[in-house]
């Protein structure tokens, strides 16, 4: 394993990725994709067949795709959607929830890139990704709200905590009330 520290070994994330590619790595981990140059370098590395893991501060698969695309100028957005649609393998989003009895537990969403999701990315219809995730359970996909509900059902998080972290709070509130959970006044 080779690690590069920004400011010590290299001046930027994007430069670290470029230098790493010269060493023919199998996997590249980008601590945080926060600027256009870094995102561009990470996508280029993925397109050349490298497995690239990167982190972003988003809480859903659709928002992750949107955030990456929105980092680019308008004249490059269509091209980046095409690149992403063919190079992205999966998006895993997580939120930390207060665990019943103390501590924390992750609520997560998993999106696996399928031909349908790739098409939604290319066509700028990311608002429909959640629907594909809902129907992709047999592929290992799960929406954030479905996972949060499973945490409530297993009594690992409170209904209020799940509601606070939900992607669709109105739908989550309705489901929780239908199941007989009481909620704080919201």
C-alpha positions in Angstrom: 0.0 0.0 0.0 1.3 3.4 -0.9 -0.1 6.6 0.7 0.3 10.2 -0.3 -0.4 13.0 2.1 -1.7 16.3 0.6 0.7 19.2 1.4 3.5 16.8 2.3 4.0 14.4 -0.6 1.8 16.1 -3.3 0.2 19.5 -3.7 -3.4 18.2 -4.4 -5.7 15.2 -4.7 -5.7 15.4 -8.4 -1.9 15.4 -8.6 -1.8 12.4 -6.3 -4.1 10.5 -8.6 -2.0 11.4 -11.6 1.2 10.3 -9.9 -0.5 7.1 -8.6 -1.5 6.1 -12.1 2.2 6.0 -13.1 2.7 3.3 -10.6 0.0 1.0 -12.1 -2.1 0.6 -9.0 -5.0 -1.9 -8.7 -7.1 0.3 -6.4 -7.0 4.1 -5.7 -8.7 5.6 -2.7 -9.4 9.3 -2.9 -10.1 10.7 0.6 -12.5 13.3 -0.6 -13.5 14.4 -4.0 -14.1 18.1 -3.3 -13.1 19.9 -6.4 -13.4 19.7 -10.2 -9.8 18.6 -10.8 -10.0 15.8 -8.3 -13.3 14.5 -9.6 -12.0 14.7 -13.2 -8.8 12.8 -12.3 -10.8 10.1 -10.4 -13.2 9.5 -13.3 -10.3 9.3 -15.7 -8.6 6.8 -13.6 -11.8 4.7 -13.4 -12.2 4.9 -17.1 -8.7 3.4 -17.6 -9.8 0.3 -15.7 -8.7 1.2 -12.1 -11.0 0.6 -9.2 -11.4 4.0 -7.6 -13.1 4.6 -4.3 -13.9 8.2 -3.5 -15.9 10.0 -0.8 -18.3 12.8 -1.1 -20.5 14.6 1.5 -23.9 13.5 0.2 -26.6 11.3 1.7 -28.1 9.5 -1.3 -27.0 7.9 -4.6 -28.9 10.4 -6.7 -27.4 13.3 -4.8 -23.9 11.8 -5.2 -24.4 11.7 -9.0 -25.8 15.2 -9.1 -23.0 16.5 -7.0 -20.3 15.1 -9.3 -22.1 16.4 -12.4 -22.7 19.8 -10.8 -18.9 20.2 -10.2 -18.4 20.6 -14.0 -19.2 23.6 -16.1 -22.4 23.5 -18.2 -20.6 22.6 -21.5 -19.1 19.5 -19.9 -22.1 18.1 -18.0 -23.4 15.8 -20.8 -19.9 14.4 -21.4 -19.4 13.7 -17.6 -22.8 12.0 -17.4 -21.8 9.7 -20.2 -18.4 9.0 -18.5 -20.1 8.4 -15.1 -22.8 6.1 -16.6 -20.1 3.8 -17.9 -17.5 3.9 -15.2 -19.4 4.0 -11.9 -19.9 0.6 -10.3 -21.8 1.5 -7.2 -22.7 4.2 -4.7 -23.0 3.5 -1.0 -24.4 6.4 1.0 -24.6 6.4 4.8 -25.9 8.4 7.7 -24.9 7.9 11.3 -27.9 7.3 13.6 -28.2 7.3 17.3 -28.5 3.7 18.4 -31.1 2.7 20.9 -29.3 2.2 24.2 -26.3 4.3 23.2 -23.7 4.5 20.5 -24.2 4.9 16.7 -25.3 2.7 13.8 -25.1 3.4 10.1 -28.2 3.8 8.0 -27.2 3.2 4.4 -28.3 3.2 0.8 -26.7 1.0 -1.9 -27.0 1.6 -5.6 -25.5 -0.8 -8.1 -25.0 0.5 -11.6 -27.3 -1.3 -14.0 -28.1 -0.5 -17.6 -31.3 1.2 -16.4 -29.4 3.4 -13.9 -26.7 4.1 -16.4 -29.4 5.3 -18.8 -30.9 7.6 -16.1 -27.5 9.1 -15.4 -26.9 9.7 -19.1 -30.3 11.2 -19.6 -30.1 13.5 -16.5 -33.0 11.7 -14.8 -31.3 11.1 -11.5 -34.6 11.9 -9.7 -35.7 8.4 -10.9 -32.7 6.5 -9.4 -34.5 5.9 -6.1 -37.2 4.0 -7.9 -34.7 1.8 -9.6 -33.0 1.1 -6.3 -36.4 0.1 -4.8 -36.9 -2.5 -7.5 -33.2 -3.7 -7.4 -33.3 -5.5 -4.1 -32.4 -8.8 -5.8 -29.2 -7.1 -6.9 -28.3 -6.0 -3.4 -29.7 -2.5 -3.7 -31.6 -0.8 -0.8 -32.9 2.7 -0.3 -31.9 4.7 2.7 -35.5 4.8 3.9 -36.0 1.1 3.6 -32.8 0.5 5.6 -33.8 3.0 8.2 -37.2 1.3 8.6 -35.4 -2.1 9.1 -33.4 -0.5 11.8 -36.6 0.7 13.5 -38.2 -2.8 13.1 -35.2 -4.4 14.7 -35.4 -1.8 17.5 -31.9 -0.5 16.8 -33.0 3.1 16.2 -36.0 5.0 17.4 -38.8 5.9 15.0 -38.0 9.6 15.6 -34.3 9.1 14.7 -35.3 7.3 11.4 -37.7 10.1 10.6 -35.0 12.7 11.2 -32.6 10.9 8.8 -35.2 9.9 6.2 -34.9 10.9 2.5 -38.7 11.2 2.3 -39.8 12.3 5.7 -43.5 12.4 4.8 -43.6 8.9 3.5 -41.5 7.6 6.4 -43.9 9.3 8.9 -46.9 7.7 7.3 -45.3 4.2 7.4 -44.2 4.6 11.0 -47.7 5.7 12.1 -49.3 2.9 10.1 -47.1 0.4 12.0 -48.3 2.0 15.3 -45.1 3.8 16.3 -45.6 7.0 18.3 -43.5 10.0 17.2 -42.5 13.2 19.0 -44.4 16.2 18.0 -42.8 17.4 14.8 
